[in-house]
Amino acid sequence: MLKSSSTHLILIGILAVIVGVIAIAWPGVTILALVILFAVYAFMDAGLQTARAFSSGSAGPVIGHLLLAVIDVAAAVFAIAWPAPTAFVLVIVVAIWAFIGGFAEISAGFAAGETAGTRAIFLIAGLVSVLFGIVLFARPGVGAVTLALLFGLYSMIYGFSQISTGIHARELAKSSR
């Protein structure tokens, strides 16, 4: 059991490192892949909303779910037909998320009952998030490439940690025999 788990961790790690290298080497391809992934999600959600509409017992939810399905299909078609504006909108959504999340972290830093170290971590993380949101708002084109590069970096770090964990699990399995 441990050997197969360790092999699984190592293989996931190798795949994550490969994805990370590709994301860093070709950030434009990574951005396009994220847009396509969004389109696939929107098409799938449209199908689920349609199924939900026809499983409803009254007319109100049927119309609402069908309207959501139509909006999902429109968003998916827009994403496929015009990937650049879709990438721009996705960057703006991440910017808004970082900006609002940063202010939430800053406010958590001033919450009563937190230790000085915890407050400092909340404040620093909040400031970094707010600044990241501002940079994405100011330069969304650069922001899209930055997001792709950060995704690649994260994927590589995650991959190396999975490989390390898998090797460690394999060593533990050998030593317990």
C-alpha positions as a Markdown table, in Angstrom:
| # | Residue | x | y | z |
|---|---|---|---|---|
| 1 | Met | 0.0 | 0.0 | 0.0 |
| 2 | Leu | 2.7 | 2.5 | 0.9 |
| 3 | Lys | 4.7 | 1.7 | -2.2 |
| 4 | Ser | 1.8 | 2.4 | -4.5 |
| 5 | Ser | 1.0 | 5.6 | -2.6 |
| 6 | Ser | 4.6 | 6.7 | -2.8 |
| 7 | Thr | 4.7 | 6.0 | -6.5 |
| 8 | His | 1.4 | 7.9 | -6.9 |
| 9 | Leu | 2.8 | 10.9 | -5.1 |
| 10 | Ile | 6.0 | 10.8 | -7.2 |
| 11 | Leu | 4.0 | 10.6 | -10.4 |
| 12 | Ile | 1.7 | 13.5 | -9.4 |
| 13 | Gly | 4.8 | 15.5 | -8.5 |
| 14 | Ile | 6.5 | 14.8 | -11.8 |
| 15 | Leu | 3.3 | 15.8 | -13.7 |
| 16 | Ala | 3.0 | 19.0 | -11.6 |
| 17 | Val | 6.6 | 19.9 | -12.4 |
| 18 | Ile | 6.1 | 19.3 | -16.1 |
| 19 | Val | 2.9 | 21.5 | -16.0 |
| 20 | Gly | 4.9 | 24.2 | -14.1 |
| 21 | Val | 7.7 | 24.2 | -16.6 |
| 22 | Ile | 5.2 | 24.4 | -19.5 |
| 23 | Ala | 3.4 | 27.3 | -17.8 |
| 24 | Ile | 6.6 | 29.2 | -17.2 |
| 25 | Ala | 8.1 | 28.5 | -20.7 |
| 26 | Trp | 4.8 | 29.4 | -22.5 |
| 27 | Pro | 2.7 | 31.7 | -20.4 |
| 28 | Gly | 0.5 | 32.7 | -23.4 |
| 29 | Val | -0.4 | 29.0 | -23.9 |
| 30 | Thr | -1.2 | 28.8 | -20.2 |
| 31 | Ile | -3.5 | 31.8 | -20.3 |
| 32 | Leu | -5.3 | 30.3 | -23.3 |
| 33 | Ala | -5.6 | 27.0 | -21.5 |
| 34 | Leu | -7.2 | 28.8 | -18.5 |
| 35 | Val | -9.7 | 30.5 | -20.9 |
| 36 | Ile | -10.6 | 27.2 | -22.5 |
| 37 | Leu | -11.0 | 25.6 | -19.1 |
| 38 | Phe | -13.4 | 28.3 | -18.2 |
| 39 | Ala | -15.3 | 27.7 | -21.4 |
| 40 | Val | -15.5 | 24.0 | -20.7 |
| 41 | Tyr | -16.7 | 24.8 | -17.1 |
| 42 | Ala | -19.4 | 27.1 | -18.5 |
| 43 | Phe | -20.6 | 24.5 | -21.0 |
| 44 | Met | -20.8 | 21.9 | -18.3 |
| 45 | Asp | -22.6 | 24.2 | -15.9 |
| 46 | Ala | -25.1 | 25.0 | -18.8 |
| 47 | Gly | -25.9 | 21.3 | -19.1 |
| 48 | Leu | -26.3 | 21.0 | -15.3 |
| 49 | Gln | -28.6 | 24.0 | -15.1 |
| 50 | Thr | -30.7 | 22.6 | -18.0 |
| 51 | Ala | -31.0 | 19.3 | -16.2 |
| 52 | Arg | -31.9 | 21.1 | -13.0 |
| 53 | Ala | -34.5 | 23.1 | -14.8 |
| 54 | Phe | -36.4 | 20.1 | -16.0 |
| 55 | Ser | -36.2 | 18.3 | -12.7 |
| 56 | Ser | -38.0 | 21.2 | -11.0 |
| 57 | Gly | -41.6 | 20.9 | -10.0 |
| 58 | Ser | -42.7 | 24.5 | -10.7 |
| 59 | Ala | -42.3 | 27.0 | -13.5 |
| 60 | Gly | -40.3 | 29.7 | -11.6 |
| 61 | Pro | -37.1 | 27.6 | -11.0 |
| 62 | Val | -37.4 | 26.2 | -14.6 |
| 63 | Ile | -37.2 | 29.7 | -16.1 |
| 64 | Gly | -34.4 | 30.7 | -13.8 |
| 65 | His | -32.3 | 27.7 | -14.4 |
| 66 | Leu | -32.8 | 27.9 | -18.2 |
| 67 | Leu | -31.8 | 31.5 | -18.1 |
| 68 | Leu | -28.6 | 30.6 | -16.3 |
| 69 | Ala | -28.0 | 27.9 | -18.9 |
| 70 | Val | -28.3 | 30.4 | -21.7 |
| 71 | Ile | -25.9 | 32.8 | -19.9 |
| 72 | Asp | -23.4 | 29.9 | -19.4 |
| 73 | Val | -23.6 | 29.0 | -23.1 |
| 74 | Ala | -23.1 | 32.6 | -24.1 |
| 75 | Ala | -20.1 | 33.0 | -21.7 |
| 76 | Ala | -18.6 | 29.8 | -23.1 |
| 77 | Val | -19.0 | 30.8 | -26.7 |
| 78 | Phe | -17.6 | 34.3 | -25.9 |
| 79 | Ala | -14.6 | 32.7 | -24.2 |
| 80 | Ile | -13.9 | 30.5 | -27.2 |
| 81 | Ala | -14.6 | 33.2 | -29.9 |
| 82 | Trp | -12.7 | 36.0 | -28.1 |
| 83 | Pro | -10.1 | 34.5 | -25.7 |
| 84 | Ala | -8.2 | 37.8 | -25.2 |
| 85 | Pro | -11.1 | 39.8 | -23.7 |
| 86 | Thr | -12.0 | 36.7 | -21.6 |
| 87 | Ala | -8.5 | 36.5 | -20.2 |
| 88 | Phe | -8.7 | 40.2 | -19.4 |
| 89 | Val | -12.0 | 39.7 | -17.5 |
| 90 | Leu | -10.5 | 36.7 | -15.6 |
| 91 | Val | -7.5 | 38.9 | -14.6 |
| 92 | Ile | -9.9 | 41.6 | -13.4 |
| 93 | Val | -11.9 | 39.0 | -11.3 |
| 94 | Val | -8.6 | 37.8 | -9.7 |
| 95 | Ala | -7.7 | 41.5 | -9.1 |
| 96 | Ile | -11.0 | 42.2 | -7.3 |
| 97 | Trp | -10.6 | 39.0 | -5.3 |
| 98 | Ala | -7.1 | 39.9 | -4.2 |
| 99 | Phe | -8.0 | 43.5 | -3.4 |
| 100 | Ile | -11.1 | 42.6 | -1.3 |
| 101 | Gly | -9.3 | 39.6 | 0.3 |
| 102 | Gly | -6.4 | 41.8 | 1.2 |
| 103 | Phe | -8.6 | 44.3 | 3.0 |
| 104 | Ala | -10.3 | 41.4 | 4.8 |
| 105 | Glu | -6.9 | 40.1 | 6.0 |
| 106 | Ile | -5.8 | 43.6 | 7.0 |
| 107 | Ser | -9.0 | 44.0 | 9.1 |
| 108 | Ala | -8.4 | 40.5 | 10.6 |
| 109 | Gly | -5.0 | 41.8 | 11.6 |
| 110 | Phe | -6.7 | 44.4 | 13.8 |
| 111 | Ala | -9.0 | 41.9 | 15.4 |
| 112 | Ala | -9.0 | 41.6 | 19.2 |
| 113 | Gly | -7.4 | 38.5 | 20.8 |
| 114 | Glu | -4.7 | 37.9 | 18.1 |
| 115 | Thr | -1.0 | 37.7 | 19.1 |
| 116 | Ala | 1.4 | 40.2 | 17.7 |
| 117 | Gly | 2.9 | 37.6 | 15.3 |
| 118 | Thr | -0.5 | 36.6 | 13.9 |
| 119 | Arg | -1.5 | 40.3 | 13.5 |
| 120 | Ala | 1.8 | 40.9 | 11.6 |
| 121 | Ile | 1.2 | 38.0 | 9.3 |
| 122 | Phe | -2.4 | 39.1 | 8.6 |
| 123 | Leu | -1.2 | 42.7 | 7.9 |
| 124 | Ile | 1.7 | 41.7 | 5.6 |
| 125 | Ala | -0.4 | 39.1 | 3.7 |
| 126 | Gly | -3.2 | 41.7 | 3.4 |
| 127 | Leu | -0.9 | 44.4 | 2.1 |
| 128 | Val | 0.6 | 42.0 | -0.4 |
| 129 | Ser | -2.8 | 41.0 | -1.6 |
| 130 | Val | -4.0 | 44.6 | -2.0 |
| 131 | Leu | -0.8 | 45.5 | -3.9 |
| 132 | Phe | -1.2 | 42.5 | -6.1 |
| 133 | Gly | -4.8 | 43.5 | -6.9 |
| 134 | Ile | -3.7 | 47.1 | -7.7 |
| 135 | Val | -0.9 | 45.8 | -10.0 |
| 136 | Leu | -3.4 | 43.5 | -11.8 |
| 137 | Phe | -5.9 | 46.4 | -12.2 |
| 138 | Ala | -3.1 | 48.8 | -13.5 |
| 139 | Arg | -1.6 | 46.3 | -15.9 |
| 140 | Pro | -4.0 | 43.5 | -16.7 |
| 141 | Gly | -2.0 | 42.3 | -19.8 |
| 142 | Val | 1.1 | 41.9 | -17.6 |
| 143 | Gly | -1.2 | 40.6 | -14.9 |
| 144 | Ala | -2.3 | 37.7 | -17.1 |
| 145 | Val | 1.3 | 36.7 | -17.8 |
| 146 | Thr | 2.2 | 37.1 | -14.1 |
| 147 | Leu | -0.7 | 34.8 | -13.2 |
| 148 | Ala | 0.5 | 32.2 | -15.6 |
| 149 | Leu | 4.0 | 32.5 | -14.3 |
| 150 | Leu | 2.8 | 32.3 | -10.7 |
| 151 | Phe | 0.7 | 29.2 | -11.6 |
| 152 | Gly | 3.8 | 27.6 | -13.1 |
| 153 | Leu | 5.9 | 28.4 | -10.1 |
| 154 | Tyr | 3.3 | 27.1 | -7.7 |
| 155 | Ser | 2.9 | 24.0 | -9.8 |
| 156 | Met | 6.6 | 23.3 | -9.7 |
| 157 | Ile | 6.9 | 23.9 | -5.9 |
| 158 | Tyr | 3.9 | 21.6 | -5.4 |
| 159 | Gly | 5.4 | 19.0 | -7.7 |
| 160 | Phe | 8.8 | 19.0 | -5.9 |
| 161 | Ser | 7.0 | 18.7 | -2.5 |
| 162 | Gln | 5.0 | 15.7 | -3.8 |
| 163 | Ile | 8.1 | 14.0 | -5.2 |
| 164 | Ser | 9.9 | 14.6 | -1.9 |
| 165 | Thr | 6.9 | 13.2 | 0.1 |
| 166 | Gly | 6.7 | 10.2 | -2.2 |
| 167 | Ile | 10.4 | 9.4 | -1.8 |
| 168 | His | 10.1 | 9.8 | 2.0 |
| 169 | Ala | 7.1 | 7.5 | 2.1 |
| 170 | Arg | 9.0 | 5.0 | 0.0 |
| 171 | Glu | 12.0 | 5.1 | 2.4 |
| 172 | Leu | 9.6 | 4.6 | 5.4 |
| 173 | Ala | 8.1 | 1.6 | 3.7 |
| 174 | Lys | 11.5 | 0.1 | 3.1 |
| 175 | Ser | 12.6 | 0.7 | 6.7 |
| 176 | Ser | 9.5 | -0.8 | 8.2 |
| 177 | Arg | 10.0 | -4.2 | 6.5 |
